[in-house]
């Protein structure tokens, strides 16, 4: 008998409990043993559930019970999750979590403790919900040197942008609909501000490249200032706007990492990822490009990934799964001056002067649209070093300026 405890009975936690209890026979057959949910930790009361007798409100009951071998943390946030998870690992219990904020902030430390105690700390559900991504990177692509990871990592922002593109809804209306449909939280800041995608790219980069990446090292920009004007100009350039998280390994061993809205060419596979779906592209030196696609959130998809980790822990009670990375450093993530193409929007009431300055700075640019009525110009630069392009862009006097990277 393998006793487990679940910490948190929210959307994902209730899904984990349902799967573990309803699919108990199937899971037991897979692990050649029996899994028993002994405790569910939550401060609220749940009196009308088939498993109401399992609820407790004191974490110490779990921490001090030597029979508990696997703990599932689905509370969210760093505190008190960090303290609870650390204490479980130190007491010799394996931990499974879907908590991306915790893994992005404390992953290296918690993995180190798990290694010292010969237990497992697994978190497949922290990045792609039900999309298998961490285990394939660590195992299936283990023969490759991973050079880049990028993709659409947040379903909420992808849904909002898709509504703006397809249904011509402005940002506020699209966000309100996402909240009404249950795709966005009441406080959507983590999604629309890019913070959720930032945490996910931190985890992906750490696993792909071997060193911890902290969220404050990642240049992060959300979608709150994307307008229908941007969407329309992007379409004119045969592009779609997507929030892209990206991490790339450099020749000197450093990496770049960022989250930002980008104009993605319609010829690129990521431009076709719509609705609440996520898509993660991994580039390996031997395999080339591989893409993982699916719904990145939701009760049952995420719970499914959590329970898969529970099964893995149950199969490896006396051995470690080698999903691991070293601690990072302040100089590990850098911003090199690379060749790029940029989307630029400029507007000025002095349109004649605006056109003259544009022609002087970007006379060789063929991808541009001048709108006399709105006194604005939108264009995509030729490829050049970003510093050189920004020097030209900043030389233009205008009333409004917007710059976005492109993905061609």
C-alpha positions in Angstrom: 0.0 0.0 0.0 1.3 3.4 -1.0 -0.3 6.2 1.0 -0.6 9.7 -0.6 -1.8 13.1 0.5 -3.2 15.9 -1.5 -2.6 19.5 -0.5 -5.3 21.7 -1.9 -8.8 20.9 -3.1 -9.4 23.6 -5.7 -10.0 23.1 -9.4 -6.9 20.9 -10.0 -6.8 19.3 -6.6 -10.4 18.1 -6.9 -9.6 16.6 -10.3 -6.6 14.8 -8.9 -8.7 13.3 -6.1 -11.4 12.2 -8.6 -8.9 10.5 -10.9 -7.0 8.8 -8.0 -10.2 7.5 -6.5 -12.3 6.7 -9.6 -9.4 5.1 -11.6 -7.9 3.4 -8.6 -8.0 -0.1 -10.0 -6.5 1.0 -13.3 -3.7 2.9 -11.5 -3.0 0.0 -9.2 -2.6 -2.3 -12.2 -0.1 0.1 -13.7 2.1 0.4 -10.6 1.7 -3.2 -9.4 0.7 -1.9 -6.0 -2.1 -0.1 -4.3 -2.4 3.7 -4.0 -4.5 5.0 -1.1 -5.4 8.7 -0.7 -5.1 9.1 3.1 -5.4 12.9 3.5 -6.7 15.9 1.6 -5.5 19.2 3.1 -7.8 22.2 2.8 -9.0 24.9 5.2 -12.5 24.7 3.8 -15.2 22.1 4.6 -16.4 19.6 2.0 -19.2 17.7 3.7 -21.1 16.1 0.8 -18.3 14.3 -1.1 -17.8 10.5 -1.2 -14.3 11.2 0.4 -15.3 13.9 2.9 -13.7 11.8 5.7 -10.2 12.3 4.2 -10.1 16.1 4.8 -7.8 17.7 7.3 -6.8 21.3 8.1 -3.4 20.8 9.8 -0.4 20.3 7.5 1.6 18.7 10.4 -0.6 15.6 10.2 0.9 15.0 6.8 4.4 16.0 7.7 4.6 13.7 10.7 2.9 10.7 9.2 5.7 8.3 8.1 3.2 6.2 6.1 2.8 9.0 3.6 5.2 8.4 0.7 3.8 10.8 -2.0 2.4 14.3 -1.5 0.6 16.2 -4.2 0.8 20.0 -3.9 -1.9 21.8 -5.9 -2.4 24.9 -3.6 -0.7 27.4 -5.9 1.6 30.3 -5.1 4.9 30.3 -3.3 3.7 30.6 0.3 3.0 28.4 2.2 3.5 25.9 -0.6 7.3 26.3 -0.5 7.6 25.6 3.2 5.2 22.6 3.0 7.0 21.1 0.0 10.4 21.6 1.5 9.4 19.9 4.7 7.9 17.0 2.9 11.0 16.4 0.8 13.3 16.8 3.9 11.1 14.1 5.7 11.7 11.7 2.8 8.4 12.1 1.0 8.3 12.5 -2.8 6.3 15.5 -4.0 4.3 16.1 -7.2 3.1 19.6 -8.0 1.4 21.6 -10.8 2.6 24.9 -9.2 4.6 26.8 -11.9 5.2 29.8 -9.6 6.9 27.5 -7.0 9.0 25.6 -9.5 10.1 28.8 -11.3 11.1 30.4 -8.0 12.5 27.5 -6.0 13.0 24.6 -8.4 16.8 24.3 -8.1 16.7 24.2 -4.3 13.8 21.7 -4.1 15.4 19.4 -6.7 18.7 19.5 -4.7 16.9 18.5 -1.5 15.1 15.7 -3.4 18.5 14.5 -4.7 20.0 14.5 -1.1 17.0 12.6 0.3 16.7 10.2 -2.7 13.1 11.1 -3.3 11.4 12.6 -6.3 10.2 16.1 -7.0 8.1 16.0 -10.2 6.1 18.8 -11.9 5.0 17.8 -15.4 1.7 19.7 -15.0 3.5 23.0 -14.2 4.2 24.0 -17.8 1.7 22.6 -20.3 -1.2 21.4 -18.2 -2.1 18.1 -19.8 0.5 18.4 -22.6 3.5 16.1 -22.0 6.6 18.3 -22.4 9.0 18.0 -19.5 9.4 14.3 -19.5 9.9 14.2 -23.3 12.6 16.9 -23.1 14.4 15.0 -20.3 14.0 11.5 -21.7 12.8 11.2 -25.3 15.1 14.0 -26.5 17.9 13.1 -24.1 20.3 12.3 -26.9 20.0 15.9 -28.3 21.6 19.1 -27.4 18.6 21.4 -27.1 19.3 24.7 -28.7 16.0 26.5 -28.5 12.6 26.3 -26.9 9.8 28.6 -27.9 6.0 28.7 -28.2 2.6 29.8 -27.1 2.6 29.0 -23.4 -0.6 30.7 -22.2 -4.1 29.7 -23.4 -5.9 32.8 -22.0 -3.8 35.3 -24.0 -4.0 33.1 -27.1 -7.8 33.1 -26.8 -8.0 36.9 -26.3 -5.7 37.5 -29.3 -7.6 35.0 -31.4 -10.9 36.9 -30.7 -9.3 40.1 -31.7 -8.0 38.6 -34.9 -11.0 36.5 -36.0 -14.0 38.4 -34.4 -12.6 42.0 -34.5 -13.2 42.4 -30.7 -11.1 45.0 -28.9 -8.9 43.9 -26.0 -11.3 44.7 -23.2 -14.2 42.9 -24.8 -12.1 39.9 -25.6 -10.8 39.8 -22.0 -14.4 40.1 -20.6 -15.5 37.2 -22.8 -12.5 35.1 -21.7 -13.6 35.7 -18.1 -17.2 34.9 -18.8 -16.1 31.6 -20.5 -13.9 30.7 -17.5 -10.7 31.0 -19.5 -9.4 34.0 -17.6 -9.3 34.6 -13.8 -11.2 37.4 -12.1 -7.7 39.0 -11.7 -6.1 38.2 -15.1 -2.8 40.0 -14.4 -0.7 36.9 -14.4 -1.9 35.9 -17.8 -2.3 39.2 -19.7 0.9 40.6 -18.1 2.9 37.6 -19.4 3.9 36.4 -16.0 2.4 33.0 -16.4 4.2 32.4 -19.7 7.4 33.8 -18.0 7.3 31.1 -15.3 6.8 28.4 -17.8 9.7 29.5 -20.0 11.9 29.6 -16.9 11.1 25.9 -16.2 11.5 24.9 -19.8 14.8 26.7 -20.1 16.1 25.2 -16.9 15.3 21.7 -18.0 16.5 22.2 -21.6 19.8 23.9 -20.8 20.6 22.6 -17.3 20.7 25.7 -15.1 17.9 27.5 -13.2 16.4 30.6 -14.7 14.7 33.0 -12.4 11.6 35.0 -13.5 13.2 38.4 -12.9 15.9 37.4 -15.4 13.4 37.1 -18.2 12.4 40.2 -20.2 8.6 40.0 -20.0 5.9 41.9 -21.8 2.2 41.1 -21.9 -0.6 41.9 -24.4 -2.4 44.7 -22.6 -1.4 47.4 -25.2 -2.2 45.3 -28.3 -4.9 47.1 -30.3 -7.1 46.3 -33.2 -4.9 48.6 -35.3 -1.9 46.3 -34.6 -4.0 43.3 -35.5 -5.1 44.8 -38.8 -1.6 45.9 -39.8 -0.3 42.4 -38.8 -2.9 40.9 -41.1 -1.9 43.2 -43.9 1.7 41.9 -43.5 0.3 38.3 -43.6 1.0 37.8 -39.9 -0.8 37.0 -36.7 0.0 38.5 -33.3 0.9 35.8 -30.7 2.4 36.0 -27.2 5.6 34.0 -27.5 7.9 32.7 -24.8 11.4 31.9 -26.0 14.7 30.7 -24.7 17.8 30.1 -26.8 21.2 28.7 -26.0 24.2 30.8 -27.1 27.6 29.6 -28.2 29.3 30.9 -25.1 27.0 28.9 -22.8 24.7 31.7 -21.8 21.1 31.9 -22.9 18.5 34.5 -23.9 15.0 34.3 -22.5 12.0 36.5 -23.1 8.2 36.7 -23.3 6.7 39.1 -25.7 3.9 39.6 -28.3 5.3 39.0 -31.8 4.1 39.2 -35.3 4.2 35.6 -36.5 4.3 34.9 -40.2 1.3 33.0 -41.5 3.8 30.6 -43.0 5.0 29.6 -39.5 3.2 26.8 -37.8 2.6 28.7 -34.6 0.4 31.2 -36.4 -2.3 28.5 -36.7 -2.5 27.8 -33.0 -5.8 29.3 -32.0 -8.2 29.5 -29.0 -7.0 28.2 -25.6 -4.5 25.9 -27.1 -0.7 25.9 -26.4 2.1 24.9 -28.7 5.7 24.4 -27.6 8.5 23.9 -30.1 11.8 22.3 -29.1 14.8 22.3 -31.3 17.5 19.6 -30.9 20.7 19.2 -32.8 19.8 15.7 -33.9 16.0 15.7 -34.1 15.4 19.2 -35.5 12.1 20.9 -34.6 9.5 19.0 -32.5 6.2 20.5 -31.5 3.9 19.6 -28.6 0.3 20.9 -28.9 -2.8 20.8 -26.8 -4.8 22.5 -24.1 -2.4 24.0 -21.6 -4.8 24.2 -18.7 -8.1 23.0 -17.4 -9.2 20.8 -14.5 -8.9 17.3 -15.9 -6.1 17.8 -18.4 -3.9 19.2 -15.6 -5.0 16.7 -13.1 -4.2 13.9 -15.6 -0.6 15.2 -15.8 -0.4 15.4 -12.0 -1.6 11.8 -11.5 0.9 10.6 -14.2 3.6 12.0 -12.0 2.1 10.3 -9.0 2.3 7.0 -10.9 5.9 7.7 -11.8 6.7 8.4 -8.1 5.0 5.1 -7.1 7.1 3.2 -9.6 10.3 4.8 -8.3 9.8 4.9 -4.6 13.4 3.7 -4.0 15.0 5.4 -7.0 15.1 8.9 -8.4 13.7 10.1 -11.8 16.6 12.2 -13.2 14.7 15.4 -14.0 17.2 17.9 -12.6 19.2 21.1 -13.1 21.8 23.2 -11.3 21.3 26.6 -9.7 21.5 29.6 -12.0 23.6 32.8 -11.7 23.0 36.5 -12.2 25.0 36.6 -15.5 23.5 33.4 -17.0 20.7 35.1 -19.0 21.9 37.8 -21.4 20.4 40.1 -24.1 22.8 40.0 -27.0 22.6 42.4 -30.0 21.2 40.0 -32.7 19.9 40.4 -36.2 16.1 40.8 -36.2 13.1 42.1 -38.1 10.9 44.5 -36.2 7.3 45.6 -36.6 7.1 49.4 -36.1 4.0 51.6 -35.8 4.5 55.4 -35.8 1.9 58.2 -35.7 2.2 62.0 -35.8 0.0 65.0 -36.4 2.8 66.3 -38.6 2.4 63.6 -41.2 4.6 65.3 -43.8 7.5 65.4 -41.4 6.8 61.8 -40.3 6.9 60.6 -43.9 10.1 62.5 -44.6 11.9 61.1 -41.5 10.6 57.6 -42.4 11.9 57.8 -45.9 15.3 59.1 -44.7 15.7 56.3 -42.1 14.0 53.4 -43.9 14.0 54.2 -47.6 14.9 50.6 -48.5 11.9 49.1 -46.7 9.3 47.7 -49.0 7.0 46.3 -46.3 5.2 49.5 -45.2 1.8 51.1 -45.2 1.2 54.8 -45.0 -2.2 56.0 -43.8 -2.7 59.7 -44.6 -6.1 59.8 -42.9 -4.9 58.5 -39.6 -1.5 60.1 -40.0 0.3 56.8 -39.3 2.8 54.5 -40.8 3.3 50.8 -40.1 6.2 48.8 -41.4 8.4 45.7 -41.0 12.1 46.5 -41.1 14.6 44.6 -43.1 16.8 42.3 -41.1 19.6 44.1 -39.2 21.1 44.3 -35.7 18.5 45.4 -33.2 20.7 48.2 -31.9 21.1 49.6 -35.4 17.3 49.4 -36.1 16.4 51.0 -32.8 18.8 53.9 -33.5 17.0 54.6 -36.7 13.6 54.2 -35.1 14.4 56.6 -32.3 15.6 59.2 -34.7 12.0 59.6 -36.0 10.0 62.2 -34.0 6.5 61.0 -33.5 3.5 61.3 -31.2 3.1 57.5 -30.8 5.5 54.6 -31.3 5.1 50.9 -30.9 7.8 48.2 -31.7 7.3 44.4 -31.7 9.6 41.6 -32.8 8.7 39.3 -35.6 8.8 35.5 -36.0 9.3 34.5 -39.6 
